Each structure stands twice: as C-alpha cells, then as structure tokens.
Amino acid sequence: MKKLIVLALALVSVLTMLCACGTAQPTATDAVTDAPKATDAVDVAAPQKLIVGFDAEFPPFGFIAADGSYDGFDLAVAKELCNRLGWEFTATPIDWNAKDAELASGNINCIWNGFTYTGRENDYTWSTPYVDNSIVIVVKKDAGIASLADLAGKNVMAQAASSAVDAINENETFKASLGQVIELPDYNSGFAELAMGTVDAVAADLGVATYQISANSGDYLILDEAISTEQYAVGFLKGNTELRDAVNAELLKMAEDGTMMKIAENYVDEGLVLDSLCLCK
C-alpha cells in the first residue's frame, strides 16, 4: 500500500513539472512592453542642477562682491531662472582659458558670463542672444589718442582667450598697425597696466570698459570707433539641446515679463548698459 502511495505522489510531481515547462515565461521584451510608458506619467522630469561657469573678474556680468560672494548680472539672471524652475543653482568660477575643458568634463554645464556668441555659432549649443555688445578701446584722456588709427605702433592689452583678442585678430589691418597685443589674465591687471603707462590702451567689452572706468581713479575715455560688434548668449556643450531648450524658454519669459530688465537695473552702477539688452526690446 505504501509503495502505491509513493508511486502516486511521484506521478503527480512529474505531471506538475511538465505543466510548468509547458507554460510560456515572460521575456525581457515582454517586461519592457508591460512597463509603464514615460508618456503615461504625469511628471517624470527631475529637478535640474544648473552649474554656471563664469569669470570672477568680469564685471558687470560676473565678479566677487565686497562681501566675498559671487555676483554679477548674468549670475543674478541665472539664479532667478533656477528659482522659477525649482532648480539648484551653482556659480563656479573658472579660468577663462580652460572654459572648454570645464564644460567637456562636466564640472560646469553652461558658460554664462558675457559669453560671445558671434563667431562661435558652431562651437557650442546656444541660447537666444540677450545682449548686444561692442568691443571698444579705452585710453587715457591725455594720451592724444582719438581714433583706432592713432593706435599705430601702440601697445594694446586684452584679456587672454577673450572676444577682444578675437576681434583684434580678425581685423588684420588694425592688428598689423599695432605695436604689440599684450594678453593678460584679467582686466583688473590690464587697467593697472594702463594706469602705469606700460600699455597704451585696453580693448574690452563695452560693459567691462564702462565698469573699469568708473572703478578706477584717473581720466579715461572710450573711443567712439568700436573694433567690432557682437552678441552675448548662454553656451552649452554642443548637442546639449535639452538643457538649452529648458533654459532658453524661461529666459525668454523673463525678458517678456520684465524680470530681466528689473535685474539689469541693479547693475547700472557696475557698468551695465540697459540699451544693450536686445532680448528686452
């Protein structure tokens, strides 16, 4: 009797295994198919972190305030944009010469600091330009220099890797007329050299020139004739259209609702020219 019971139990076990083997199991493809689609979710976007690379010695767009904090028109706009979107904001000072390496490595995810779009259109993924800028020449009032032609044989300073250097290089006739083009790390150093007379002129962005004249003792003037005109925009790693689109959409809203101009008014004393805000026109 016990042998018959054991035999019956064994038969049941075999039949159970056979049934299991004959049942189709979900494949990896089936699992993906059955998973909820991203489009089914109400909101799958996680808060972003905007890491802004900037030159800490480039007022009025980026600089170190008297209390040691990072300040500037571009940083203020970026911070407000992040507040509106619920994003985390980080301002990261960088060596301007290393900006491309910082962006490629992910140490920053945008360059937002009086960053020239003109001539670099294919090098980055860009926001809509928001500032019209001119590259101008600053000289001492008593230097006897009234035009670009008067700079023949003179030494001109510009920040290394800046749009001012690019503008001089692109104007071959003007560059050939100069004595030397001296590239220094920042404009604070450049205006110190101008004050001492070791350079005859400084080539700089209009806003930077305006700020430096107001911040430095001495009589200076900006030549009426600009070296070039350009526009500023926010630069992202080439191909990063997702972050660019999100930032750009909010930037346009800030220009339209008056927020950008309201922020700009706080930086007039730092040299910002309100009429230069092309996105607010």
WOJOGI-V856967 format. One record per backbone hydrogen bond with DSSP energy under -0.5 kcal/mol. CO is the residue of the C=O (numbers start at 1). NH is the residue of the N-H. Records with the same first field share a line. If there is no record, write none. Layout:
BEGIN
CO=NH / NH
END
This chain:
BEGIN
1=5
2=6
3=7
4=8
5=9
6=10
7=11
8=12
9=13
10=14
11=15
12=16
13=17
14=18
15=19
16=20
17=21
18=22
20=23
27=31
28=32
29=33
30=34
31=35
32=35
37=40 / 41
38=41
48=50 / 88
49=51
50=52 / 90
51=53 / 109 / 110
52=92
53=112
54=56 / 94
55=58
56=64
57=187
58=61 / 62
60=73
61=74 / 75
62=58
63=65 / 71
65=68
69=65
71=63
72=76
73=77
74=78
75=79
76=80
77=81
78=82
79=83
80=84
81=85
82=86 / 87
88=50
90=52 / 92
91=93
92=54
94=96
95=98
96=99
98=102
99=103
100=104
101=105
102=106 / 107 / 108
103=106
110=53 / 112
111=235
114=116
115=233
117=120
120=123 / 124
124=126
125=236
130=279
131=232
133=230
134=136 / 206
135=227 / 228
136=204
137=223
138=202
139=221
140=143
141=144
144=146
147=150
148=151
149=152
151=154
154=156 / 179 / 180
155=200 / 201
156=182
157=203
158=184
159=162
162=166
163=167
164=168
165=169
166=170
167=171
170=172
171=175
172=176
173=177
174=177 / 178
175=178
177=153
180=156 / 182
181=183
182=158 / 184
184=160
186=190
187=191
188=192
189=193
190=194
191=195
192=196
193=197 / 198 / 199
201=157
202=138 / 204
204=136
205=209
206=210
207=211
208=212
209=213
210=214
211=215
212=216
218=220
219=141
221=139 / 223
224=226
228=135
230=133
231=117 / 118
232=130 / 131
233=235
234=127
235=111
236=125
237=240
239=241
240=244
241=245
242=246
243=247
244=248
245=249
246=250
247=251
248=252
249=253
250=254
251=255
252=256
253=257
254=259 / 260
255=258
258=262
259=263
260=264
261=265
263=266
264=267
265=268
267=270 / 272
268=271
272=274
273=276
274=277
276=132 / 278
277=280
278=281
END
